[in-house]
Amino acid sequence: FLECEVFIVTLGLNECWEFIPDGTVSSRNPKTSLHYALFRHRVLTIEENTENLQAFLDVLRSYNPNVQVIVTVSPVPFIATGLAAKTHVVTANMHSKAVLRVAAENFVSANDGVHYFPSFEMVMHCLKNPWEADQRHIKSSAIKQIMNLFEEMYTAKLKDG
């Protein structure tokens, strides 16, 4: 963190499990009934996600004021949701991606040196047949196209000065 020039943050999911006694959160669901008694499921808002990103950047820049940040949203869908009793995983996934995308946009708009890379949009709207047969993993050929765009947008600019 102290010496990096560019830090890439990929936003993946909007659901978490909050430890009731102190509010700390985990992205992993509780494993036993004892754990379920100590944690509650949460769906974070756009504002909470934006505030969390900003807090991260503020700490990072207090040690490394010149760092550039690239934000992406992962196209990989949920395998499960903590809302399963009332919401299908497909619906929960799309809600999560939408919230994260808006939070990313707010974060980029509020900060110099923070950029958005559209890997999510490429997979969802631009690449022909990007998914492996399981519909959860991205094909190597699609990853190559995504990385080619990344290189064009970021590393080529650095080479040219």
C-alpha positions in Angstrom: 0.0 0.0 0.0 2.8 2.4 0.8 4.5 2.2 -2.5 1.9 1.0 -5.0 1.1 3.4 -7.8 -2.2 1.8 -8.8 -4.6 -0.1 -6.7 -7.5 -2.1 -8.3 -10.7 -2.7 -6.3 -13.3 -5.2 -7.6 -16.7 -4.9 -6.0 -18.3 -8.3 -5.9 -21.3 -8.5 -3.6 -23.6 -6.3 -1.6 -24.7 -8.7 1.0 -22.9 -9.3 4.3 -23.2 -10.8 7.7 -22.9 -8.4 10.6 -21.6 -9.5 13.9 -24.3 -8.3 16.3 -22.2 -7.3 19.3 -19.9 -4.9 17.5 -21.1 -4.4 13.9 -18.1 -5.9 12.1 -19.0 -7.6 8.9 -18.1 -10.7 6.9 -18.9 -11.7 3.4 -19.2 -15.3 4.4 -22.4 -16.7 5.9 -22.4 -18.3 9.4 -21.6 -22.0 9.4 -23.5 -23.2 12.6 -26.6 -22.4 14.5 -24.4 -20.7 17.2 -23.0 -18.4 14.5 -26.4 -17.6 13.2 -27.4 -16.4 16.7 -24.4 -14.0 16.6 -24.8 -12.6 13.1 -27.5 -10.9 11.1 -27.8 -10.7 7.4 -27.5 -7.3 5.8 -27.9 -5.8 2.4 -25.8 -2.7 2.1 -27.2 0.5 0.5 -25.6 2.6 -2.2 -24.6 5.1 0.5 -23.0 2.6 2.8 -21.0 1.1 -0.1 -19.9 4.6 -1.2 -18.9 5.6 2.3 -17.0 2.3 2.8 -15.1 2.9 -0.5 -14.4 6.5 0.6 -13.1 5.5 4.0 -10.8 3.0 2.3 -9.4 5.6 0.0 -9.0 8.2 2.8 -6.9 5.7 4.8 -4.9 4.6 1.7 -4.2 8.2 0.6 -3.2 9.2 4.2 -0.2 6.9 3.6 0.1 7.2 -0.2 -1.4 10.4 -1.4 -0.5 9.9 -5.1 -2.0 6.4 -5.5 -4.4 5.9 -8.4 -7.4 3.6 -7.9 -9.3 1.6 -10.5 -12.7 0.3 -9.5 -14.5 -2.5 -11.3 -17.7 -4.5 -10.6 -17.3 -8.3 -10.8 -19.6 -9.9 -13.4 -19.5 -13.2 -11.5 -23.0 -13.8 -10.1 -24.1 -14.9 -6.7 -24.2 -18.6 -6.0 -26.6 -17.9 -3.0 -28.3 -15.1 -1.2 -29.1 -14.5 2.4 -32.5 -13.4 1.2 -33.5 -16.8 -0.2 -36.6 -17.0 1.8 -38.2 -14.1 -0.1 -35.9 -13.3 -3.1 -34.6 -15.5 -5.9 -30.8 -15.5 -6.1 -31.0 -14.0 -9.7 -32.9 -11.0 -8.4 -30.6 -10.5 -5.4 -27.6 -10.7 -7.7 -28.9 -8.1 -10.1 -29.9 -5.8 -7.2 -26.4 -6.2 -5.8 -24.6 -5.4 -9.1 -26.8 -2.3 -9.6 -26.1 -1.0 -6.1 -22.4 -1.6 -6.5 -22.3 0.0 -9.9 -24.0 3.2 -8.7 -21.7 3.3 -5.6 -18.7 2.9 -7.9 -19.9 5.8 -10.0 -20.5 8.0 -7.0 -17.0 7.1 -5.7 -15.3 7.8 -9.0 -17.2 11.1 -9.4 -16.2 12.3 -6.0 -12.4 11.6 -6.2 -9.6 12.7 -8.5 -7.4 9.8 -9.5 -10.1 7.2 -9.1 -11.2 5.5 -12.4 -13.9 3.0 -13.4 -13.1 0.0 -15.6 -16.2 -1.6 -17.3 -15.4 -5.3 -17.0 -19.0 -5.9 -15.7 -20.5 -4.1 -18.7 -18.3 -5.9 -21.2 -19.3 -9.3 -19.9 -23.0 -8.5 -19.6 -23.4 -6.5 -22.8 -20.5 -6.4 -25.2 -18.8 -9.9 -25.5 -20.4 -12.7 -27.5 -20.8 -15.8 -25.4 -18.5 -14.9 -22.5 -19.7 -17.5 -20.0 -18.4 -21.0 -19.3 -21.1 -23.8 -19.3 -21.7 -23.2 -15.6 -22.9 -19.6 -16.3 -20.8 -18.4 -13.3 -17.3 -18.3 -14.7 -15.9 -16.2 -17.5 -14.2 -17.9 -20.5 -10.5 -17.3 -21.0 -11.2 -15.8 -24.4 -13.5 -13.2 -22.8 -10.9 -12.5 -20.1 -8.3 -11.9 -22.8 -10.6 -9.3 -24.5 -11.3 -7.6 -21.1 -7.5 -7.4 -20.4 -6.8 -6.1 -23.9 -9.2 -3.2 -23.2 -7.6 -2.7 -19.8 -4.2 -2.5 -21.4 -5.5 -0.1 -24.0 -7.2 2.2 -21.4 -4.4 2.2 -18.8 -1.0 0.7 -19.5 -0.7 2.0 -23.1 -1.3 5.5 -21.7 1.5 5.0 -19.2 3.9 3.9 -21.9 3.1 7.0 -24.0 3.5 9.3 -21.0 
